[in-house]
Amino acid sequence: MYFLNQLFTLLTLFVFFTKSNAQTAYFDKYGKATEESSAYYKRELVNPPSTYRSTYISNNAIYFEGNIISASTTDETENVFAGLCKWYYKSGSIKQETNYSTSGELDGISKEYYESGKLLKEINYINGAPENNFYTEFDIDGNAVKVFFEGFENNSNDWDLYSSNESEASIKNGEMRLKSLTEKGTSRYINVESDLSDFSIETNIRLVKNNKGAYAITGLIFGFKDWDNYWYFTITNERFSVGQIFEGIRNIKVNNDYSSDVSLTEENKLKIITNGNRLLFSINGTVQYALNQPSFAGRNVGYVLYGKQVEAVYTELIIKEFSSGIGSKSSPSGSSNVKSTGTGVIVGKEGFITTNYHVIENNSSIEVDISQDGITKTYKAKVVTVDKANDLAIIKIEDTSFSPLTEIPYAVKTTNAIEVGATAYTIGYPLALSGMGTEVKFTDGKISAKTGYDGALNSFQTSIPVQPGNSGGPIFNKNGELIGIINAKISNADNVSYGIKANNLVSLIETVEGIMTPSNAGLLQSKSLEEQIKVLSNYVVLIKIR
């Protein structure tokens, strides 16, 4: 017996050591241990005792970096992380950055990104759960969505978990279990501060067979005010129902209709979502029924369960409020507090950008979106210097993820640059957060006068159509040379805009250490207008002011 005990102790220590101190391990795409020959990525201990780095097998690009205080050799989901941990796409773009406490609990801001670099999701974790169970999600255009998430890890949302001779309810390990002990049935619901006008509600439900072989009738109740006013969407043995109770009167839409999409052995994803003025009801990704979107008497959402001695299991209740109004509806970086936007043009390989002073005035922080070769990345920037008199500013990218550029492909022209009647064009981001989108826009026109508004000598007049958001954008001549910076328009006149002359920009650039005035003359002169735009668009940026 003593020998067996010692052997067991040694085996335990070996397993613990292997799990906690593995030098190199190979995993498949789902984080499960595999052989090197079939691995998707490799994880290595690079700085004992807990700093790990993982790389993709195919191109050796970084996959993960951070601290793992308990590293599993069999399943990455069993890891215990600490501090700031980062995951990456194969392209090198950041995929996720998440903060953990020293004990491995989610703590602080977690961000997920599209491969383009735009923000996908932002969650502030407190004690392992999203703050107030809400987080913000963004589509590819930056439209903000308010999301309520119930993961059933604890009862922070105060579900009524009472037990009686009629029903029982419990929450544990990411599940809520509900039992109905009588034919009367039971329910549980909570109040969610969401506007049910443009929304989706989804959850996972697993049906449990009772000892007589029967399945429960269970599903969602929503828009619930009281038992005289609510909607329901329920499933049972290959059947589903949809209906409304309004002022105590039952309005049945679907009554126990057959659906082959209901699973009796796996979880069923029930989803209710608005589509225009329609409300769609789906089971496991397939629409079962649609109706004109109704109004709702209340905001309570929860579950209902019918049947004697029946049980159901619920996981992940998610409510998305598409019309939440948080932040800018088309904020490209997913920022919830972008005050305004403008345009800038890169003038220095180290990340120096010029724009208008009025674009960056009174900012608390600045972000720039740079789109190159179809991929957009967002960087933080700071003000370097300003010229208020000429409405110019130079900002610089201050972000460790930014790599210096190899060249600036244009020249700044100051001599004989402004000739009345000459063709000129701008590239910029007009109304980027107000309907025109975040794709760079081209407009052209003629130089109308050598002076600006009210005869100002530091600027000139053009017929280039511009909109709010074009401010700070470059003005190029037909040879692709920079001759000015857009800074104003006359609102009550057609196609009257003004640009600050490039010689003022050169004077400002010369005051900044580490930057040379762009002088790549002739590079674009022989190219067509379309080719010039394609090249120069990579150096025109969207500026977002918080």
ZINOR-V806964 format. One record per pair of residues at least 24 apart in sequence whose ideal C-beta (glycine too) atoms are under 6 Angstrom apart, sorted by sequence separation. I is the first residue (numbers start at 1). J is the second residue. D is the distance in Angstrom with one decimal. If there is no record, write none. Layout:
BEGIN
I,J,D / I,J,D
END
This chain:
BEGIN
80,104,3.8 / 93,117,5.6 / 152,176,4.9 / 238,262,5.0 / 259,283,6.0 / 475,499,4.6 / 261,286,4.9 / 421,446,5.9 / 422,447,4.9 / 62,88,5.1 / 89,115,4.8 / 129,156,6.0 / 196,223,5.8 / 235,262,5.2 / 420,447,5.5 / 160,188,5.7 / 61,90,5.4 / 159,188,5.4 / 259,288,5.8 / 357,386,5.0 / 418,447,6.0 / 465,495,5.0 / 61,92,5.8 / 159,190,6.0 / 357,388,5.4 / 466,497,4.6 / 418,450,5.0 / 463,495,4.6 / 157,190,5.0 / 358,391,5.9 / 360,393,5.2 / 464,497,5.2 / 56,90,5.5 / 333,367,5.7 / 357,391,4.9 / 189,224,5.7 / 254,289,5.3 / 356,391,5.0 / 357,392,5.9 / 462,497,5.2 / 357,393,4.6 / 431,467,5.2 / 332,369,5.4 / 430,467,3.6 / 432,469,5.3 / 461,498,5.7 / 355,393,5.7 / 424,462,5.6 / 426,464,5.4 / 431,469,5.1 / 242,281,5.6 / 430,469,4.2 / 459,498,5.0 / 460,499,5.8 / 354,394,5.3 / 429,469,5.2 / 430,470,4.8 / 33,74,4.6 / 459,500,5.2 / 352,394,5.9 / 353,395,5.2 / 418,460,4.9 / 428,470,4.4 / 32,75,5.9 / 148,192,5.3 / 352,396,5.2 / 480,524,3.0 / 31,76,3.3 / 333,378,4.5 / 351,396,5.3 / 428,473,3.3 / 453,498,5.7 / 31,77,6.0 / 351,397,3.2 / 452,498,4.6 / 458,504,5.7 / 479,525,4.4 / 242,289,5.4 / 426,473,4.9 / 25,73,4.9 / 233,281,5.5 / 240,288,5.7 / 22,71,5.6 / 426,475,5.3 / 20,70,5.5 / 220,270,5.9 / 22,73,4.6 / 351,402,5.5 / 424,475,5.4 / 425,476,5.7 / 480,532,4.3 / 19,72,5.5 / 424,477,5.8 / 350,404,5.3 / 18,73,5.5 / 349,404,5.1 / 423,478,4.9 / 349,405,4.4 / 426,486,5.6 / 206,267,4.9 / 204,267,4.3 / 205,268,5.0 / 204,269,5.5 / 417,483,4.3 / 203,270,5.7 / 229,297,3.8 / 390,458,5.3 / 413,481,4.0 / 202,271,4.1 / 410,480,5.6 / 411,481,5.2 / 412,482,4.7 / 413,483,5.4 / 201,272,4.7 / 225,297,3.8 / 410,482,5.8 / 200,273,3.9 / 223,296,3.0 / 225,298,3.1 / 224,298,5.1 / 199,274,5.9 / 198,274,5.3 / 224,300,3.7 / 222,301,4.8 / 221,302,5.5 / 221,304,5.0 / 343,428,3.7 / 343,429,5.0 / 218,305,4.6 / 414,502,5.2 / 216,305,5.6 / 217,306,4.2 / 414,503,4.3 / 217,307,5.9 / 412,502,5.2 / 216,307,4.6 / 341,432,5.0 / 442,533,5.5 / 341,433,5.7 / 414,506,6.0 / 216,310,3.6 / 218,312,4.2 / 412,506,6.0 / 216,312,5.1 / 391,487,4.8 / 440,537,4.9 / 210,309,5.0 / 196,296,4.8 / 210,310,5.1 / 440,540,6.0 / 331,433,5.9 / 208,311,4.2 / 330,433,4.9 / 328,433,4.2 / 412,517,5.4 / 332,438,4.5 / 412,518,5.3 / 192,299,5.9 / 205,312,6.0 / 206,313,4.4 / 411,518,5.8 / 191,299,5.8 / 410,518,5.7 / 411,519,5.1 / 191,300,5.2 / 192,301,5.2 / 205,314,5.7 / 411,520,5.4 / 427,536,5.9 / 390,500,5.5 / 408,518,4.2 / 410,520,5.8 / 411,521,4.0 / 427,537,5.7 / 432,542,5.8 / 189,300,4.7 / 204,315,4.5 / 409,520,5.5 / 204,316,5.5 / 359,471,5.3 / 189,302,2.6 / 359,472,4.7 / 427,540,4.7 / 429,542,4.4 / 188,302,5.2 / 203,317,4.6 / 390,504,4.3 / 409,523,5.4 / 188,303,5.7 / 356,471,4.8 / 202,318,5.1 / 356,472,4.3 / 392,508,5.4 / 187,304,4.5 / 355,472,3.1 / 201,319,5.2 / 394,512,5.9 / 186,305,5.4 / 185,305,5.8 / 200,320,4.7 / 185,306,3.8 / 387,508,4.9 / 199,321,5.4 / 198,322,4.4 / 180,305,4.8 / 183,308,4.9 / 194,319,5.3 / 198,323,3.9 / 182,308,5.8 / 195,321,5.6 / 197,323,5.9 / 409,535,5.5 / 178,305,5.1 / 180,307,5.5 / 192,319,5.7 / 194,321,4.5 / 343,470,5.8 / 385,512,5.8 / 341,469,5.3 / 344,472,5.1 / 384,512,5.8 / 342,471,4.6 / 343,472,4.7 / 345,474,4.1 / 180,310,5.3 / 342,472,4.4 / 343,473,3.6 / 356,487,5.0 / 179,311,4.7 / 178,312,5.6 / 177,313,5.4 / 175,313,5.3 / 176,314,4.6 / 175,315,5.5 / 174,315,5.9 / 354,505,6.0 / 352,515,4.8 / 372,538,4.5 / 150,317,4.1 / 348,515,3.9 / 149,318,5.6 / 148,319,4.2 / 347,518,5.8 / 370,541,5.2 / 147,320,5.1 / 368,541,4.6 / 369,542,4.1 / 145,320,5.2 / 146,321,4.3 / 368,543,5.5 / 145,322,5.6 / 367,544,4.5 / 146,324,3.5 / 146,326,5.7 / 365,546,4.5 / 144,326,4.8 / 363,545,4.7 / 364,546,5.2 / 144,327,4.4 / 359,543,5.9 / 143,329,5.2 / 143,330,5.9 / 142,330,5.1 / 355,543,5.7 / 141,330,5.2 / 142,331,4.1 / 142,332,4.3 / 142,334,5.6 / 346,539,4.4 / 345,540,5.4 / 138,334,3.7 / 344,541,4.8 / 344,543,4.9 / 342,543,4.6 / 341,544,5.4 / 340,545,4.9 / 338,544,5.0 / 339,545,5.2 / 337,546,5.4 / 118,332,5.8 / 119,333,5.4 / 119,334,3.1 / 116,375,5.5 / 117,376,5.5 / 116,376,4.7 / 117,377,3.7 / 117,378,5.5
END
